[in-house]
Amino acid sequence: MNKFFILIAIAFFLACSHDPYRAANKKYKNQAKTLSSQLKAQPQGYVPDSASRWIGTTNFDLRKPNFVIIHHTAQNSCEQTLHTFTIESTKVSAHYVICKDGTVHHMLNDYFRAWQAGVSKWGNNTDINSSSIGIELDNNGFEDFTEPQINSLLLLLDTLKKKYNIPTSNFIGHGDIAPTRKSDPNWRFPWKLLADKGFGNWYNDTSLVIVPTEFDHLQALRIIGYDLKDTLAVISAFKRHWLQDTITNSLTPGSLKILYDVSKKFEY
């Protein structure tokens, strides 16, 4: 019996020693420990050597994420992405990576700030990283998303929405918040399916919609959340998301109807 347990221990040791992410996991734990010690430290007052005084309130909790940003990895395998996110030189990360077979890799505590949104803007929010959870889908940008992958995504989104009370409108794509730089997730992404499940907004039947003559399409895009610094890029981002159209960056009468209907869902 003792020999059996020794063999189990050796097997476990060998498995751990060949774990390619062992070093990254160790760095993660050290960094988390450092941040934890900073949170536990009692501040010494707003201005050092002044009359300010620290008195701890009893009413507080953790800041919570309010957005979910969906990406495609633009790489050719889950392993390649996991490697990218576990070396410090890349300076990029995400909270979750979902592989084509549906495997979900949770890479960062939801309350920590991942480096996934980059230079981006949505509404008046210019620091998306500080208020969002980033989800990367294993996809090089030129292929369909798999059924197991989308099923895992829907389960994850349901958990996140319930846990953090994330508003329906706040499930968006990287290409929406950074239209001049990014196009992910690509036009094949099933935004309507997500919206039908309560993750993002969609439009109703627009066959009977009459767009008012005074309708301002740029104002409608701004209401949705887009940064109008580059209007052509924004129109392309809108059409990619809601029309699965990457051919043009112009608004036809039909797409104006969709824009009009979608913008109404973002008015508060």
C-alpha positions, 0 to 999 in steps of 0.5 A: 500500500505504501508503495502505491501511494509513493507511485501516486506521489511521483506521478503527481510530482511529474505532472506538476513539473511538466505543467507549462503554466506552472511558472505563470501560475506562480507569478499570478499568485505572487501578484495577487498576494501583492495586491491583497497586501495593498488592499489590507494596508490601512491608509495613513490619511489623504495628505501625509503630514497634514491634519487629515485622519483615517477613519475606516467606514463599515459600509463597503464592498468590492468594485464590480464589473459592469461590462462584458467585452467579447473578443476573438483571439486572432490566433490559430489555437487556444494553446497559442493564446494561453501562451500569449497571456502567460508571458509578461512581455505581451502586456495583454490578458483576458479574464476568460479564454474559450476554446473551440471544443468548449473548454473555458480557461478562467485566467484572472479573478473577475475583480482584477483588471485585465489588459484586454480593451486597450485604447477604447471608448463606449459612451463616456467611459474611456477606461473600459478595462477598469469596469469590464470582463474580457472574454476571448474566443479561440478564433483567428478572425476568418472562421466560424465559431463552433457550437460547443464554444458558443454554448460555453459562452452562453453559460458563462455569460448567464453566470456573469450577468446574474452574479454582477447584475450586468445590464443587458446593453453592456454585452458588446464587442471589442470592435464596438469599443475600438472601431478604428483598431479592431474588428473582433469578434468577426462578422460571423459572431451570433450576436442575435443569438446572444441578444435572444438570451438576454446578452445585448440588444437587438432590433425588432421587425423593421418592415413597418418602421418609418424613420423620421425625416429629422432622424440623425444617424450620428446621434443615434450611433452616439446614443448606442455608445460609439465614439464618433472620432471616425464615423466611417469606422463606426458605421462599419462597426455597427453594420458588422455587429447588427447586420453581419455586413462587412462590405460597405460602410454606408447606411442604406434605407434598410440599415437606417431602420435597424439603426433607428430601432436599435438606438431606441433600446439604448435610450435611458 
